[in-house]
Each structure stands twice: as C-alpha cells, then as structure tokens.
C-alpha cells in the first residue's frame, strides 16, 4: 500500500519578517544582470501544459524548465555563481554590478584578486554549479558529496576540475566537513545554500541568485497574459529555493501574493515538521534521509529561508517518493499537444502533487485549503533535468515507485 501524502496548514505565529528584504526586487535584478553577462546565459523555457491543465480541471499550468540552465541540467548554478561574485566584490571593496563575466575572466582581475578556494557540500547539482562557475572564473573548488551519491553526478562535478569526494556521512554532516576545511584554508570560503547562526551572508546571496529563475518566470507569465499566478508550488530541501521563490513573489505582489505550497521529500521533511509543531521554531531531521529526491534530502532548515516561509506559505506538504516518480512520468509522457518536460526526481514532485490533489477526492481537504479549482493558474519549477540517467530510466521505463 502506498504511503500517504501528509500536509499541514500554516498556523504559525508571524515573525517581524525582516528576512523578506533579502529577496528585494533590486537585489534580484542585480543577480539577473550578473547572470546575463555569461556567454552561456539564456532564459530557460516556461512550458505551458494546456492539455494537462484541462485534464486536471485547472485554468493554467506552467512549468519553469531548468534542464536548460547554462547547459548544466539544473538551476543550482544560479546561486553558487552569484555568491562567488558577491564574495569577490566584497573582498575587493567593489559593487557586484562591476563583477561581469568579462571582468572576472580577465588578466587584470587575476592580478588584482588572485585565487580563492570555494568549498561546498552537495548531492550533485549545487556542487556541479559551484565547480562549473569556479572553473569558468579561474577559481578553485572542493566538493564533498554524502554517502549514496550517484556516480553520474560525481563524474559531472569532477569533469569541471573540482576536487570531489563521496563521504560516508549524510548531507548535513558534509556541510560541517566543508565548513571546517574552508576555515583551515588560506583564501578558503564555504559556498553553501543553507544558513546557520553566524553564516548568513553567503546563503542570502545564493538565494538572490535563485531569484533570477523566479524573475524570468514572472516575466514569461506576463508575456502570455498571466499577470500573476494564483498558486506557486515549490519544492524544498533546506528551503533556500523555496524561500527565494516565496520571497521574490511576495515582494513582486505585496498586496495580493499568490498562495504558496511548499513540498518536501517525506524522508527529510524538516519544514513540514517545523510547521506541524506550530511554534515558529525550525525542527531538524537526522539519519540517512533516504529518498529518490536526492536534491531535497536535507534535514536542517536554512534559518533565513525559514523566516520567510513561516510568514508567507499557505501549506507545507510531505511527499513520499511515489509522488515524484508519478510527476516524472506525467511530465515525460504528457497530454497530447503539450511539450515534453524531462524532469528529474527533485524537479517533478510538484507535478505529482498537483495531480494527486486534482484527480481524486483523496486529498480534497488540502485542495480546498489552498483553493485549487478551475480558475487556478499554477506555476511550478522543474529544477533539474535527467541528472541521474539510470534512476531516470528505472522510474520511466521500469515503473519504479508505482502509485498502486
């Protein structure tokens, strides 16, 4: 018997909401300008699933397709690269607006700044982004991966020239390992998309980097006549992506924000557990965090993102692996006339959840709580493509993680 989706409405007391300013429209505009200076930059597609929307009884369903981002098959590079630029700008006493790709790859910059070593922990996509950006900008990268990490994801990082290892510890312990090594290294800095007390500046920059994706999506929706999505579904590991998306759209529509639904892997549902506790304090999940949603297998919330999420999210949802697998199949084999979206395990959970809410009345309570109906215009983010080809085939070809 398949595991049930769990959810909780957000009834937590509000904080002073000071972290919302991290995702100010001006900060995101700076990040987007920085990314636009890369020769590899292009706006990723916003795929319209009109047939799927009609099938599910929705007004519109739109998927931001990050499998095309910088040729890296995932959105994560947006955060790591912008954090690097901000760090370098601060070290040099300059503004990040001066840190264009042409400048950062110039001989003048190399003479003026030299080299730093950027440390990070990753399940794959974030580390690949950090390694790629370091490689392109003539910097060094050291990447640690948690136990169980896949060989294709390891290989993709190694080929960018980073020093990369797979450790016998979980993701959160890998973060601690990378932080300790950075502290011991001259010109060493940890670039991690989670925050803790005393480590908040770089995670803020990473979240702003993710804002490029949200900014593009908002612009693309307007271009097709959707001024504002009614609902935004966004997945979370530590919550950096979710905090970035929720923060950006709240700032974009301060008087009438969309309804936000945050989804996690059930094996690592720290935000759901925090919301269920109801007191506003973040909770952690430890252990091996075994899930096919490797990019979401994080048990300790980002404190900056958590402050944004507790103030603005409508519902927190804990999703078993079958939800993601179903989403991968639905996006990869779409309704006739809709574009094919190749979405990896961490990218497709939104599609699986939306279908579960709309196809039957099993989760009618959640559907009603967030107000999904035939007038709903939904934005979701496919944050990665096929980053683990063997796992992808097992799900799509072999029917791994069935829904019955």
PyMOL commands that set and color helices and strands:
alter all, ss='L'
color gray80, all
select helices_A, chain A and resi 18-23+25-36+50-56+66-71+77-92+96-98+101-104+107-113+125-136+151-158+171-184+201-223+240-252+266-268+270-277+294-296+303-312+321-332+349-359+364-370+389-396
alter helices_A, ss='H'
color red, helices_A
select strands_A, chain A and resi 6-9+46-48+60-65+117-122+140-145+163-166+188-190+231-235+259-265+315-319+377-382
alter strands_A, ss='S'
color yellow, strands_A
deselect
rebuild
show_as cartoon
